[in-house]
Amino acid sequence: MSTIVPAKSDGIASRRGESNARLAQWSSVAETPVMSFILHPPVSAEVAYRLDRYILLLAYGSATVDVRIDDGGMRRVRLRNGSLIFVEPNRSVWVRQHEPIELLVLSVDANHFALLAEAAASGKIWHTSTLVDHLDPGVAAVGLEIRRSLLADNFAPPPYLQALADSILMRLVCRFLGEVERAHRGEDLAPVILSRVLRHIDEHLAEPLHVEELAALAGLSRAHFSRAFRRVTGDPPRRFVLKRRLCRARDLISAGARSLAEIAAETGFSSQAHLSTVFRKQVGTTPGQYRDAFRGTTTATGM
């Protein structure tokens, strides 16, 4: 693995105004034979890496950053909690923060990643691609446990951290497999378009979401979009949106911080009664009974 060295060399990590020699004083670091974990704290910083490994940068919090891959153009993105940047070995990634944000930098041995990918692919064709601002709830959830272990669990052994990271890598491989399969089928809802639509759904659950609106976002007719969306997700758009509303409602109800009326409004249901009716039909219990099951427990679903 390349080590952290002065700027403009391979394997860079720099904090404005401080030398790289002090990295260990402001980062949480762990390592196994096939991967390393560096948790950069939320300070104004520029980080850049070029390694012979896969590199994943996972965001904790929300901030606007500039991202450049290799010698390509600068891209300004708004990272959110759980957003992921993924680059292949021997490619450079450079991130400049406009607001402080905590970043986990995970570097993974290429052979280790290949073994995981082959196991996940089960003989299917797969290939990786660069990801910038990729948001996956599963990755975000595992990322929070990695962060907790690095910061709070002094007894978390490196193999445990590696097992968590392996689950993130396997989830990414599933995404890459899906991209290849869609390409072979001539799938007409490109991953970047699908990501845009899914992000729009999650960010606007409190508002009415019409199929025509989602189709326009994808640049397709309503019928064309509905067929393509169902092929990719397994659900027609309306059913998918309902499932997302219920998932968000379950998360908020289990946290216990809001009233059911507030949760209904925040997740796009017309009233508390509407939430209760749909919730009981789909989940098999009432929102109140579901909330009671979590009383006296602590959930850690966010920052």
Buried (B, 14 or more C-beta within 10 A) or exposed (E): BBEBEEEEEBBBBBBEEEEBEEBEEEBBEBBBEBBBBBBBBBBEBBBBBBBEBBBBBBBBBBBEBBBBBEEEEEEEBEBBBBBBBBBBBEBBBBBBBEEEBBBBBBBBBBEBBEEBBEEBBEEEEBEBEBBBBBBBEBBBBBBBBBBEBBEEEEEBEBEBBBEBBBBBBBBBBBBBBBBBBBEEEEBBBBBEBBBBBBBBBBEBBBEEBEBEBBBEBBEBEBEBBBBBBBEBBEBBBEEBBBEBBBBBBBBBBBBBEEEBEEBBBBBBBEEBEEBBEBBBEBBEEBBEEBBEEBEEEEEEEEE
